[in-house]
Amino acid sequence: MRPIEMRFPSEASVLEPVQQIIEAVGRAADVDEEELSSLSVAVVELVKNAMEHGNRNDPEKMVTVSFSIFPNRIRFLIDDEGTWEPEKALGFNPGEGDELLSTRGRGILIARNLAKWVEFGLTPEGKTRVTLIWPLT
């Protein structure tokens, strides 16, 4: 299946419609109703990170979310236009002590705990790409 792609500006006003779209994708893929909010929260947290860290909240820069539905999983790709290096960000590798209590860096941790499989890499153009795999039962 060829991925379906959505592009939108780095503006907080698009987050609610993105969440609704992700929930619709989950329903189309037969994600359990009780898991839909976890799926949408995980993807939206990564979209927020792409906006804030990758695109520096510049509404001229786009975030691209694409998804493919396979027989046993949904794959989401979240791309930004920035040069964010997530492995250097708080929350990429959960810390201890004061870092655990920080309000920064929670998005990655939340997404990883909800989705079970989140990987960071680069697009062919060298921009940040996050891959989130959601297993289907």
PLY file of the C-alpha trace (Angstrom):
ply
format ascii 1.0
element vertex 137
property float x
property float y
property float z
element edge 136
property int vertex1
property int vertex2
end_header
0.00 0.00 0.00
1.27 3.43 -0.90
1.43 5.74 2.16
-1.22 8.41 2.59
0.40 11.77 3.37
-0.77 14.93 5.15
1.20 18.18 5.28
0.44 21.08 7.57
2.12 24.17 9.04
3.81 24.19 12.43
0.86 25.79 14.20
-0.85 24.53 17.33
-4.26 25.16 15.73
-3.83 22.07 13.53
-3.26 19.65 16.42
-6.93 18.96 17.15
-7.76 18.16 13.49
-4.62 15.99 13.30
-5.80 14.10 16.39
-9.21 13.54 14.81
-7.62 12.28 11.59
-5.35 9.87 13.49
-8.36 8.50 15.36
-10.19 8.02 12.03
-7.15 6.17 10.65
-7.16 3.96 13.75
-10.84 3.17 13.31
-10.28 2.32 9.63
-7.52 -0.08 10.69
-9.72 -1.67 13.39
-7.74 -0.35 16.35
-9.67 -1.21 19.52
-11.85 1.70 20.60
-10.11 1.86 24.00
-6.72 2.25 22.26
-7.72 5.07 19.88
-6.93 7.88 22.30
-3.53 6.33 23.12
-2.73 6.09 19.40
-3.72 9.69 18.73
-1.87 11.01 21.81
1.32 9.18 20.78
1.24 10.55 17.23
0.24 14.07 18.29
3.07 14.21 20.85
5.55 13.43 18.07
3.91 16.00 15.79
4.26 18.62 18.57
7.94 17.72 18.91
8.42 18.10 15.15
6.79 21.54 15.27
8.67 22.77 18.32
12.10 21.20 18.04
12.45 20.49 14.33
10.65 23.47 12.85
11.11 25.88 15.80
7.37 26.71 15.68
7.87 28.42 12.31
4.46 28.31 10.56
6.26 28.54 7.21
7.82 25.13 7.88
5.69 22.06 7.31
5.22 18.84 9.25
4.40 15.78 7.15
2.57 12.81 8.62
2.19 9.77 6.42
0.73 6.42 7.29
0.43 2.96 5.83
-1.92 0.27 7.09
-0.58 -3.28 6.94
-2.31 -6.51 8.02
-0.82 -6.42 11.53
0.31 -2.83 12.07
0.01 0.85 11.15
3.20 2.71 10.34
3.31 6.47 10.84
6.16 8.64 9.56
6.43 12.14 11.05
8.84 14.41 9.16
9.84 18.00 9.87
11.91 20.56 7.97
14.37 21.28 10.75
17.62 19.88 11.98
16.57 18.71 15.44
18.82 16.05 16.93
16.43 14.16 19.21
19.11 12.02 20.83
20.42 15.22 22.46
17.00 16.26 23.79
15.79 15.67 27.31
13.42 12.72 27.26
15.03 10.89 24.35
16.89 8.77 26.87
14.86 8.99 30.07
16.93 10.40 32.88
16.95 10.15 36.60
16.54 12.54 39.50
15.61 16.09 38.53
15.35 15.20 34.83
12.45 12.87 35.61
10.51 15.76 37.13
11.15 18.15 34.25
8.18 19.22 32.13
10.43 19.19 29.05
11.11 16.07 27.04
7.93 14.26 28.02
6.52 13.93 24.48
9.04 11.32 23.38
8.63 9.37 26.60
4.84 9.45 26.30
4.91 8.33 22.67
7.34 5.51 23.40
5.27 4.22 26.31
2.02 4.32 24.37
3.23 3.04 20.99
5.82 0.54 22.18
7.91 1.14 19.01
9.26 4.59 18.11
12.44 5.17 16.11
14.24 8.36 15.14
16.16 8.77 11.92
16.60 11.01 8.92
14.73 11.54 5.67
16.70 11.19 2.40
17.08 15.01 2.57
18.66 14.83 6.04
15.68 16.11 8.02
14.30 14.50 11.17
11.97 11.52 10.70
10.17 9.66 13.45
8.70 6.24 12.70
5.95 5.00 14.98
4.61 1.46 14.60
1.22 0.64 16.11
0.52 -3.11 16.30
-2.94 -4.34 15.33
-4.49 -7.29 17.13
0 1
1 2
2 3
3 4
4 5
5 6
6 7
7 8
8 9
9 10
10 11
11 12
12 13
13 14
14 15
15 16
16 17
17 18
18 19
19 20
20 21
21 22
22 23
23 24
24 25
25 26
26 27
27 28
28 29
29 30
30 31
31 32
32 33
33 34
34 35
35 36
36 37
37 38
38 39
39 40
40 41
41 42
42 43
43 44
44 45
45 46
46 47
47 48
48 49
49 50
50 51
51 52
52 53
53 54
54 55
55 56
56 57
57 58
58 59
59 60
60 61
61 62
62 63
63 64
64 65
65 66
66 67
67 68
68 69
69 70
70 71
71 72
72 73
73 74
74 75
75 76
76 77
77 78
78 79
79 80
80 81
81 82
82 83
83 84
84 85
85 86
86 87
87 88
88 89
89 90
90 91
91 92
92 93
93 94
94 95
95 96
96 97
97 98
98 99
99 100
100 101
101 102
102 103
103 104
104 105
105 106
106 107
107 108
108 109
109 110
110 111
111 112
112 113
113 114
114 115
115 116
116 117
117 118
118 119
119 120
120 121
121 122
122 123
123 124
124 125
125 126
126 127
127 128
128 129
129 130
130 131
131 132
132 133
133 134
134 135
135 136
